[in-house]
């Protein structure tokens, strides 16, 4: 009985220590209208003043429903870094389904996609304004539930 208690305590300690990721400095989603995300409607995210300089990885996170009508999704991500007003532009393609129409993300009816963008060095005190919009030919795009941004400090 005592061994089981010790083993359980060790297991719970390991879970608690690995459950939190202190390197994530920003993680936020915005809801896109599932019935149709308008091409000219950019979703905007504001990342407050960074506490330390370093290399950070930005990840685009998408939640897409099974009503999405295409195999791929083209997304434009524009970042403006303040106070320098430096701009960083990325265009990324998310492969949503395979050739047979099977969803490639993780999920059942809503599928999660995590798309890493390029890493960038930011200075202490930098704030980042991020705009995300789709770049598809169709003006109104159904099936995109949520769009998120995660900023994570890289271990150097």
Secondary structure by P-SEA (a helix, b strand, c coil): caaaaaaaaaaaaaaaaaccccccccccccccccccccccbbbbbbbcccccccbbbbbbbbbbcccccccbbbbbbbbbbccccbbbbbbbbbbccccccccccccccbbbbbbbcbbbbbcccbbbbbbbbbbccccccccccccbbbbbbccc
